[in-house]
Amino acid sequence: MYYILNVNAGIAPIEPDIAARTRRWLNISAVVEFLFYTILILFKLSMLFFFKRLGTSVDRFNYLWWPILLAPLITYFVSIGTVDYKCLFNSLEFITAFCNSPSVGKINHD
């Protein structure tokens, strides 16, 4: 990652294996992003189930269980769904041309 960032900043010289290193970095960053969201939701769910089991004798709070459970699940699926996969798993030519353009991160208000 640091080598690719240094090359993009003009600090490091371009070596012949830059394409392979870039592809490996993109694959690893996609896996790390997916694992981050998955571990985060698993931690949230474990805390929710812990407190649900802890409060089994409190009947009047049971109606809050489903909305509280659905909120993190919906957030997880939205987070996984909004990842720009075409800028992680596509060809390096496409990523260089399309994903580095200024219009990629902007919201279209037309």
C-alpha positions, 0 to 999 in steps of 0.5 A: 500500500505504501509503495503504491501511494508513494508512486502516486505521490511521485516519491518512489520510482515505478518498478516493473512489478507495479501492476501486480502490486497494485492488483494485490493491494486492491484485492487485499483492500476489498477483503479488508473492507468486507471483513471490517463491516462483517466483524463490526456487525458480528460484534454489534449482534453479540452485544445485542444478544448478550443484553437480550439474554440479560434482560429476559425477565423484563417483558415490557422491553421485548417489543423494542427487540426487533427494531433494535436488531433490524437497524444494525442489519440494515446498516450492514447491508447498506454498507456492503452494498455501497462499496464501489466494487467496480473500482476494486475488482475491475481491470487496472486500465479501467480503474486508472481511467475511471476511478481516478477521475474527479467525477467518481466521488461526486453526487450527481444533482441533475 
